[in-house]
Amino acid sequence: MKPSLQLRMSQTLAMTPQLQQAIRLLQLSTLELQLEIQEALDSNPLLEQEDPNTTPSNDAESSDAHNADNADNNDAITDSSQIEVSDALASDSIPDELPTDSNWDDVYTPQIQNHSGGSAGIDGLDQVYQGATSEGLYEHLMWQMELTPFTDIDRAIAVAIIDGIDDHGYLNQSCEEILHSVVLGHQEHDDNNEDQLELDEVEAVLKRIQHFDPIGVAARSLQECLLIQLRHLPKNTPWLSECQQIIQSHMDLLGNRDYRQLSRKTKLKEPQLKEIMQLIQSLEPRPGNVIDQSEGQYVIPDVLVKKKNNQWIVDLNPDIVPRLRVNTEYSHLSTGKRNSSDGQFIRAHVQEAKWFIKSLESRNETLLKVTKSIVQRQVDFFEYGDEAMKPMVLNDIAEEVEMHESTISRVTTQKFMHTPRGIFELKFFFSSHVSTDNGGECSSTAIRALIKKLVAAENAMKPLSDSKIADLLAAQGIKVARRTIAKYREALSIPPSNQRKSLL
């Protein structure tokens, strides 16, 4: 073999920096995109954001007119002041008060009332709303503990107990563990604490905390939580003793909703058992939930969908689409300094700004195109609801908009759509399909909606089993296995039929 030269032609896809930037912007959520834009504005002096509320021409004219008016007023004030002062100096008697250059109102304008209707802030500054302060269960219990007369050792025990309470209001630690932690915390101060502190003291402090608001907090089990709440009810409450007996001795039957066995063991008839169940259901099984600790999470939709003239219109949310531009004043500076480092710096940032703006435009165009395709395929959902959802996968949209399936996945991840039926993630509209008897297809989302509808309309005393739900769907031409019904039911957080049974 001898070496030789060969000429070949081939096509390859190169991931240029511009393409990498466009792909990265495409998969960002709304919040991440806003942070990316702000970072680009901070790092690139040639990139600026347009303010849609300002009109330069009108502002300039109003500013000139305002300056002219101020100049005329200042001249008039100066002339009048000079005349008055000269007259006073020319006269033989000088008045007690000479005219001044300005009035008190020109220097300080009192703020009697602010826009919110309240009192003005300190030093004339408006009070700025800094968000509401939320109090959690821990802070609520600590506040009550500070108001309760405790000794130093009891206070340490109370703090250890409150630290062991979860968000639902239950104590996750045993009294022995609390005793051990308190003893370890006080060994450095007093070596005799281990002999003085006993388990009975921890249990006594625990009983006092269990009377804090909300009632039933710091319970170690559901049974104890319910019994604590029952003890706080008036003694003349109907069926109070029977309710305590059922919770104390038949908690397992109550949890399984085995009302027939419960009625046989307690020798109570069905009307009486209904009254007791109403009393039990008035209790709070999770007392910590009474203190709302969750903060609302807000979602900014990327696209807006509305019906206009019997047509579904898709638009980008203008609040999340900033208008960026290249600063023309700075970009013109590079023309006279082509060989200088300053000119190269400006030209490089101008090109970077143009690439960034083009990538944003490409992202918005792709998002709008994909959303329009989704809306066209799911018109029945917007018209009739979840039960009319059609089966759809990523490949269906990819073929229609002539893009790769991975691109569709990036576009629909963490992107939200505002519709008359609520706010949905774009991923919500994609679901698998189930074949029907007539040869058609049914979406899994529609099947879940049908299951939810059947469960909501069932008889509480005779709830529908998974097999019965499968039979009802089969009667509608939708064949679904019982295990599939169970999987969809669990996804909807619907308990099984034996736990949905109720006497009420």
C-alpha positions as CSV (number, residue, x, y, z in Angstrom):
1,M,0.0,0.0,0.0
2,K,1.1,3.5,-0.8
3,P,-0.3,6.7,0.6
4,S,-2.7,8.6,-1.5
5,L,-5.0,11.7,-1.3
6,Q,-8.8,11.4,-1.7
7,L,-11.4,14.2,-1.9
8,R,-14.8,13.5,-0.2
9,M,-17.9,15.5,0.3
10,S,-20.2,14.9,3.3
11,Q,-22.9,16.7,5.3
12,T,-22.7,17.0,9.1
13,L,-24.7,18.8,11.7
14,A,-22.5,21.2,13.7
15,M,-23.8,22.5,17.0
16,T,-22.8,26.2,16.7
17,P,-22.9,28.4,19.7
18,Q,-26.0,30.1,18.3
19,L,-27.9,26.8,17.9
20,Q,-26.8,25.8,21.4
21,Q,-28.1,29.1,22.8
22,A,-31.5,28.6,21.0
23,I,-31.9,25.1,22.3
24,R,-31.1,26.2,25.8
25,L,-33.6,29.1,25.7
26,L,-36.2,26.8,24.3
27,Q,-36.3,24.5,27.4
28,L,-36.3,27.3,30.0
29,S,-39.4,28.0,32.0
30,T,-40.8,31.5,32.4
31,L,-39.0,32.3,35.5
32,E,-35.7,30.9,34.2
33,L,-36.1,32.8,31.0
34,Q,-36.6,36.1,32.8
35,L,-33.4,35.5,34.9
36,E,-31.6,34.6,31.7
37,I,-32.8,37.9,30.0
38,Q,-31.8,39.9,33.0
39,E,-28.4,38.3,33.1
40,A,-27.9,39.1,29.4
41,L,-29.0,42.8,30.0
42,D,-26.5,43.1,32.8
43,S,-23.6,41.6,30.9
44,N,-24.1,43.1,27.5
45,P,-24.1,47.0,27.4
46,L,-25.3,46.9,23.8
47,L,-28.5,45.1,24.7
48,E,-31.4,47.1,26.2
49,Q,-35.1,46.6,26.9
50,E,-37.8,48.8,25.4
51,D,-40.3,50.4,27.7
52,P,-43.7,50.2,26.0
53,N,-45.1,52.8,28.3
54,T,-42.8,55.6,27.2
55,T,-43.1,57.7,24.1
56,P,-39.9,59.6,23.5
57,S,-41.4,62.4,21.4
58,N,-44.2,63.2,23.7
59,D,-41.9,63.1,26.7
60,A,-39.5,65.5,25.1
61,E,-42.2,67.9,24.1
62,S,-43.8,67.8,27.6
63,S,-40.3,68.2,29.2
64,D,-39.5,71.3,27.1
65,A,-42.9,72.8,27.8
66,H,-42.4,72.2,31.5
67,N,-38.9,73.7,31.5
68,A,-40.2,76.7,29.6
69,D,-43.0,77.2,32.1
70,N,-40.6,76.9,35.0
71,A,-38.3,79.4,33.4
72,D,-41.0,81.9,33.0
73,N,-42.3,81.5,36.5
74,N,-38.7,81.8,37.9
75,D,-38.1,85.0,35.9
76,A,-41.4,86.5,37.1
77,I,-40.6,85.6,40.7
78,T,-37.1,87.0,40.5
79,D,-38.3,90.2,38.9
80,S,-41.0,90.8,41.5
81,S,-38.6,89.9,44.3
82,Q,-36.0,92.3,43.1
83,I,-38.5,95.1,42.8
84,E,-39.9,94.6,46.2
85,V,-36.4,94.4,47.8
86,S,-35.2,97.5,46.0
87,D,-38.2,99.5,47.0
88,A,-37.7,98.4,50.6
89,L,-34.0,99.5,50.6
90,A,-34.8,102.8,49.0
91,S,-37.4,103.7,51.6
92,D,-36.4,105.2,54.9
93,S,-38.0,102.6,57.0
94,I,-37.1,99.0,56.6
95,P,-40.0,96.6,57.3
96,D,-39.8,93.9,59.8
97,E,-40.2,91.1,57.3
98,L,-38.5,91.2,54.0
99,P,-39.7,89.1,51.0
100,T,-37.9,85.8,50.7
101,D,-36.9,83.9,47.6
102,S,-39.2,81.0,48.2
103,N,-42.2,80.0,50.3
104,W,-42.5,77.2,52.8
105,D,-44.7,75.2,50.4
106,D,-41.9,75.2,47.8
107,V,-39.6,73.4,50.2
108,Y,-41.9,71.0,52.0
109,T,-45.2,69.6,51.0
110,P,-46.9,67.8,53.7
111,Q,-48.4,64.4,52.9
112,I,-51.7,64.3,54.7
113,Q,-52.9,61.0,53.2
114,N,-51.2,58.4,51.0
115,H,-52.8,56.4,48.1
116,S,-53.7,53.5,50.3
117,G,-55.9,55.6,52.6
118,G,-53.7,55.1,55.6
119,S,-51.3,57.4,57.4
120,A,-48.2,58.6,55.7
121,G,-44.9,56.8,56.4
122,I,-42.1,58.1,58.5
123,D,-40.3,61.1,57.2
124,G,-42.9,61.5,54.4
125,L,-41.9,58.2,52.8
126,D,-44.7,55.9,51.6
127,Q,-44.9,52.6,53.3
128,V,-43.9,49.8,51.0
129,Y,-45.7,46.5,51.2
130,Q,-43.1,43.8,51.9
131,G,-45.4,40.7,51.9
132,A,-47.6,39.1,54.5
133,T,-45.9,37.3,57.4
134,S,-47.1,33.7,57.7
135,E,-47.2,32.0,61.1
136,G,-46.6,28.2,61.0
137,L,-47.6,25.6,63.5
138,Y,-44.2,25.8,65.3
139,E,-44.4,29.6,65.8
140,H,-48.1,29.2,66.9
141,L,-47.2,26.6,69.6
142,M,-44.1,28.5,70.8
143,W,-46.2,31.6,71.2
144,Q,-48.6,29.7,73.5
145,M,-45.7,28.1,75.3
146,E,-44.3,31.6,76.1
147,L,-47.7,32.6,77.6
148,T,-47.9,29.4,79.8
149,P,-46.2,29.5,83.2
150,F,-43.4,26.9,83.0
151,T,-40.4,26.3,85.2
152,D,-37.0,26.3,83.4
153,I,-36.8,22.6,83.1
154,D,-40.5,22.3,82.0
155,R,-39.8,25.0,79.4
156,A,-36.9,23.0,78.0
157,I,-39.1,19.9,77.9
158,A,-41.9,21.9,76.1
159,V,-39.4,23.2,73.5
160,A,-38.2,19.6,72.9
161,I,-41.8,18.4,72.4
162,I,-42.7,21.2,70.0
163,D,-39.6,20.5,68.0
164,G,-40.8,16.9,67.5
165,I,-44.2,17.9,66.2
166,D,-44.7,17.5,62.4
167,D,-46.7,19.6,60.1
168,H,-49.9,17.5,60.7
169,G,-49.6,18.1,64.4
170,Y,-48.4,14.7,65.5
171,L,-45.5,14.0,67.9
172,N,-42.9,11.9,66.1
173,Q,-40.8,11.2,69.2
174,S,-41.4,9.1,72.2
175,C,-41.3,10.5,75.8
176,E,-38.1,8.5,76.4
177,E,-36.3,10.2,73.5
178,I,-37.5,13.6,74.6
179,L,-36.3,12.9,78.2
180,H,-32.9,11.8,76.8
181,S,-32.5,14.9,74.7
182,V,-33.4,17.3,77.5
183,V,-31.0,15.5,79.9
184,L,-28.1,15.8,77.4
185,G,-28.9,19.4,76.9
186,H,-28.6,20.2,80.6
187,Q,-25.7,18.0,81.7
188,E,-23.2,20.9,81.1
189,H,-25.1,23.1,83.5
190,D,-26.2,20.7,86.2
191,D,-24.8,17.2,86.7
192,N,-27.8,16.3,88.9
193,N,-30.4,16.8,86.2
194,E,-30.3,13.2,85.2
195,D,-31.4,12.1,88.7
196,Q,-34.0,14.9,89.2
197,L,-35.7,14.7,85.8
198,E,-38.1,11.7,85.4
199,L,-40.4,10.4,82.7
200,D,-43.5,11.5,84.5
201,E,-42.5,15.2,84.2
202,V,-42.2,14.8,80.4
203,E,-45.6,13.2,80.2
204,A,-47.1,16.0,82.4
205,V,-45.7,18.7,80.1
206,L,-47.0,16.8,77.1
207,K,-50.5,16.7,78.5
208,R,-50.4,20.5,78.9
209,I,-49.2,21.0,75.3
210,Q,-52.0,18.7,74.0
211,H,-54.4,21.3,75.4
212,F,-52.8,24.0,73.2
213,D,-54.6,25.3,70.1
214,P,-55.3,23.5,67.9
215,I,-56.9,20.9,70.2
216,G,-55.3,17.4,69.7
217,V,-51.8,18.7,68.7
218,A,-48.8,16.7,70.0
219,A,-50.8,13.4,69.9
220,R,-48.9,10.3,69.2
221,S,-51.6,8.5,67.2
222,L,-54.9,9.1,65.5
223,Q,-56.7,7.4,68.3
224,E,-55.2,9.7,70.9
225,C,-55.8,12.8,68.8
226,L,-59.5,12.0,68.5
227,L,-59.9,11.2,72.1
228,I,-58.3,14.5,73.2
229,Q,-60.7,16.4,71.0
230,L,-63.7,14.5,72.4
231,R,-62.6,15.3,76.0
232,H,-62.9,19.0,75.2
233,L,-66.5,18.7,74.1
234,P,-69.3,19.5,76.6
235,K,-70.4,16.7,78.8
236,N,-74.0,16.9,77.5
237,T,-72.9,16.3,73.9
238,P,-75.2,13.5,72.4
239,W,-73.5,10.1,71.9
240,L,-70.2,11.3,73.5
241,S,-69.6,8.3,75.6
242,E,-70.5,5.8,72.8
243,C,-68.2,7.7,70.5
244,Q,-65.3,7.5,73.0
245,Q,-65.9,3.8,73.5
246,I,-65.8,3.1,69.7
247,I,-62.6,5.0,69.2
248,Q,-61.0,3.4,72.3
249,S,-62.0,-0.2,71.6
250,H,-62.9,-0.5,67.9
251,M,-60.5,1.7,66.0
252,D,-59.7,-1.1,63.6
253,L,-63.3,-1.6,62.6
254,L,-63.8,2.1,62.2
255,G,-60.8,2.4,60.0
256,N,-62.0,-0.4,57.7
257,R,-65.5,1.0,57.7
258,D,-66.9,-2.3,58.8
259,Y,-70.1,-0.9,60.0
260,R,-72.0,-4.2,60.2
261,Q,-69.4,-5.7,62.5
262,L,-69.2,-2.4,64.5
263,S,-73.0,-2.4,65.0
264,R,-72.9,-6.0,66.1
265,K,-70.2,-5.5,68.7
266,T,-71.5,-2.2,70.1
267,K,-75.2,-3.3,69.9
268,L,-76.1,0.0,68.2
269,K,-78.6,0.3,65.4
270,E,-77.9,2.0,62.1
271,P,-79.7,5.3,63.0
272,Q,-77.7,5.5,66.2
273,L,-74.5,4.6,64.4
274,K,-75.1,7.4,61.9
275,E,-75.3,10.0,64.7
276,I,-72.0,8.7,66.2
277,M,-70.3,8.9,62.7
278,Q,-71.5,12.5,62.3
279,L,-69.8,13.3,65.6
280,I,-66.6,11.5,64.6
281,Q,-66.5,13.3,61.2
282,S,-66.8,16.6,63.0
283,L,-63.3,16.0,64.5
284,E,-60.0,17.0,62.9
285,P,-57.8,14.0,62.2
286,R,-54.9,16.3,61.4
287,P,-55.0,19.3,63.8
288,G,-51.9,20.8,62.3
289,N,-53.7,21.5,59.0
290,V,-55.9,24.0,60.9
291,I,-52.9,26.3,61.0
292,D,-52.4,27.0,57.3
293,Q,-48.6,26.9,56.6
294,S,-48.7,26.6,52.8
295,E,-48.1,29.6,50.7
296,G,-49.8,29.9,47.3
297,Q,-47.7,29.1,44.3
298,Y,-48.4,31.3,41.3
299,V,-47.9,30.2,37.8
300,I,-47.3,32.7,35.0
301,P,-48.8,31.3,31.8
302,D,-46.7,31.4,28.6
303,V,-49.6,31.4,26.2
304,L,-53.2,32.6,26.4
305,V,-56.1,30.7,24.7
306,K,-59.5,32.3,24.3
307,K,-62.5,31.9,22.1
308,K,-63.4,34.7,19.8
309,N,-66.0,34.5,17.0
310,N,-66.4,30.7,17.5
311,Q,-62.6,30.3,17.0
312,W,-60.0,29.4,19.5
313,I,-57.2,32.1,19.4
314,V,-53.7,31.5,20.7
315,D,-51.5,34.4,21.7
316,L,-48.3,34.7,23.6
317,N,-48.5,36.3,27.1
318,P,-47.2,39.8,26.5
319,D,-46.1,40.1,30.2
320,I,-43.4,37.5,29.7
321,V,-42.2,38.5,26.2
322,P,-39.9,41.5,26.7
323,R,-39.0,43.7,23.8
324,L,-35.3,43.8,23.4
325,R,-33.2,45.9,21.0
326,V,-29.6,46.9,20.2
327,N,-28.5,50.3,21.5
328,T,-28.0,52.3,18.3
329,E,-26.0,55.0,19.9
330,Y,-23.4,52.6,21.2
331,S,-23.4,50.5,18.0
332,H,-22.6,53.6,15.9
333,L,-19.4,54.1,17.9
334,S,-17.8,51.0,16.3
335,T,-17.8,52.5,12.8
336,G,-15.1,55.1,13.5
337,K,-12.9,52.7,15.5
338,R,-12.6,49.6,13.4
339,N,-8.9,48.9,14.4
340,S,-9.2,49.8,18.0
341,S,-10.0,47.4,20.8
342,D,-13.0,49.5,21.7
343,G,-14.5,49.0,18.3
344,Q,-13.9,45.2,18.4
345,F,-15.5,45.1,21.9
346,I,-18.6,47.0,20.6
347,R,-18.9,44.9,17.5
348,A,-18.6,41.6,19.4
349,H,-21.4,42.7,21.8
350,V,-23.6,43.9,19.0
351,Q,-23.4,40.5,17.4
352,E,-24.0,38.8,20.7
353,A,-27.1,40.9,21.3
354,K,-28.4,40.1,17.8
355,W,-28.0,36.4,18.3
356,F,-29.8,36.6,21.7
357,I,-32.7,38.5,20.2
358,K,-32.9,36.1,17.3
359,S,-32.9,33.1,19.7
360,L,-35.7,34.6,21.7
361,E,-37.8,35.2,18.6
362,S,-37.1,31.6,17.5
363,R,-38.3,30.4,20.9
364,N,-41.5,32.4,20.8
365,E,-42.3,31.3,17.3
366,T,-41.7,27.6,18.1
367,L,-43.8,27.9,21.3
368,L,-46.7,29.6,19.4
369,K,-46.6,27.1,16.6
370,V,-46.6,24.0,18.9
371,T,-49.4,25.5,21.1
372,K,-51.6,26.2,18.0
373,S,-51.2,22.7,16.9
374,I,-52.2,21.4,20.4
375,V,-55.3,23.6,20.5
376,Q,-56.4,22.5,17.0
377,R,-56.2,18.8,18.0
378,Q,-57.9,19.3,21.4
379,V,-60.7,21.6,20.5
380,D,-63.2,19.2,22.0
381,F,-61.5,19.5,25.4
382,F,-61.9,23.3,25.4
383,E,-65.5,22.9,24.4
384,Y,-66.7,20.0,26.6
385,G,-64.0,19.3,29.2
386,D,-61.7,16.4,30.2
387,E,-64.1,13.7,29.0
388,A,-63.6,14.9,25.4
389,M,-59.8,14.8,25.6
390,K,-58.3,13.0,22.5
391,P,-55.3,10.7,22.7
392,M,-52.1,12.5,21.6
393,V,-48.4,11.8,21.8
394,L,-45.4,14.0,21.1
395,N,-44.8,12.4,17.7
396,D,-48.2,13.6,16.5
397,I,-47.3,17.3,17.1
398,A,-43.7,16.7,15.8
399,E,-45.0,15.5,12.4
400,E,-47.5,18.3,12.1
401,V,-45.0,21.1,12.8
402,E,-42.1,19.3,11.1
403,M,-39.9,19.3,14.1
404,H,-38.1,16.6,16.1
405,E,-39.8,14.9,18.9
406,S,-37.1,16.0,21.4
407,T,-37.8,19.7,20.4
408,I,-41.5,19.2,21.2
409,S,-40.6,17.7,24.5
410,R,-38.4,20.8,25.3
411,V,-41.2,23.2,24.3
412,T,-43.9,21.5,26.3
413,T,-41.9,21.1,29.6
414,Q,-42.7,23.7,32.3
415,K,-44.7,25.8,29.8
416,F,-48.2,26.7,30.9
417,M,-51.4,27.6,29.0
418,H,-54.2,29.9,30.3
419,T,-57.6,28.8,29.1
420,P,-61.2,29.4,30.1
421,R,-61.1,26.1,31.9
422,G,-58.0,26.9,34.0
423,I,-54.2,26.9,33.7
424,F,-52.6,23.7,32.3
425,E,-49.1,22.6,31.5
426,L,-48.7,21.8,27.9
427,K,-47.7,18.2,28.9
428,F,-51.2,17.8,30.2
429,F,-52.6,17.5,26.7
430,F,-50.5,14.4,25.9
431,S,-51.8,11.1,27.0
432,S,-51.9,7.4,25.9
433,H,-54.8,5.9,24.1
434,V,-57.2,2.9,24.8
435,S,-59.0,1.2,22.0
436,T,-62.8,1.1,22.0
437,D,-65.3,-1.4,20.7
438,N,-66.2,0.7,17.7
439,G,-62.6,0.8,16.5
440,G,-61.9,4.3,17.9
441,E,-59.5,5.5,20.6
442,C,-60.1,7.0,24.0
443,S,-57.6,9.1,25.9
444,S,-56.4,8.0,29.3
445,T,-57.2,11.5,30.6
446,A,-60.8,11.0,29.5
447,I,-60.9,7.7,31.2
448,R,-59.7,9.2,34.5
449,A,-62.4,11.9,34.1
450,L,-65.1,9.3,33.6
451,I,-63.9,7.3,36.7
452,K,-64.0,10.5,38.8
453,K,-67.5,11.3,37.5
454,L,-68.7,7.7,38.3
455,V,-67.3,7.8,41.8
456,A,-68.8,11.3,42.5
457,A,-72.2,10.0,41.5
458,E,-72.1,6.6,43.4
459,N,-74.2,5.7,46.4
460,A,-72.1,6.3,49.5
461,M,-73.6,3.2,51.2
462,K,-72.7,1.0,48.2
463,P,-69.6,2.4,46.5
464,L,-68.5,1.1,43.1
465,S,-65.8,-1.5,43.0
466,D,-63.0,-1.4,40.4
467,S,-64.7,-4.3,38.6
468,K,-68.0,-2.5,38.5
469,I,-66.4,0.7,37.1
470,A,-64.8,-1.4,34.4
471,D,-68.2,-2.9,33.5
472,L,-69.8,0.5,33.3
473,L,-67.0,1.8,31.0
474,A,-67.4,-1.4,28.9
475,A,-71.1,-0.5,28.5
476,Q,-70.0,2.8,27.0
477,G,-67.7,1.0,24.5
478,I,-64.5,1.5,26.5
479,K,-62.7,-1.7,27.4
480,V,-60.4,-1.2,30.3
481,A,-58.9,-3.8,32.6
482,R,-59.7,-3.8,36.3
483,R,-56.0,-3.3,37.2
484,T,-55.9,-0.2,34.9
485,I,-59.0,1.2,36.7
486,A,-57.2,0.7,40.0
487,K,-54.1,2.4,38.7
488,Y,-56.0,5.4,37.4
489,R,-58.1,5.6,40.7
490,E,-54.9,5.7,42.8
491,A,-53.5,8.4,40.5
492,L,-56.7,10.4,41.3
493,S,-56.1,9.9,45.0
494,I,-59.5,8.0,45.3
495,P,-59.5,5.3,48.0
496,P,-60.8,1.8,47.3
497,S,-64.5,1.0,47.6
498,N,-64.3,-0.4,51.2
499,Q,-62.8,2.9,52.4
500,R,-65.3,5.0,50.5
501,K,-68.3,3.3,52.2
502,S,-70.2,5.6,54.5
503,L,-73.5,5.6,56.5
504,L,-74.1,9.3,55.9
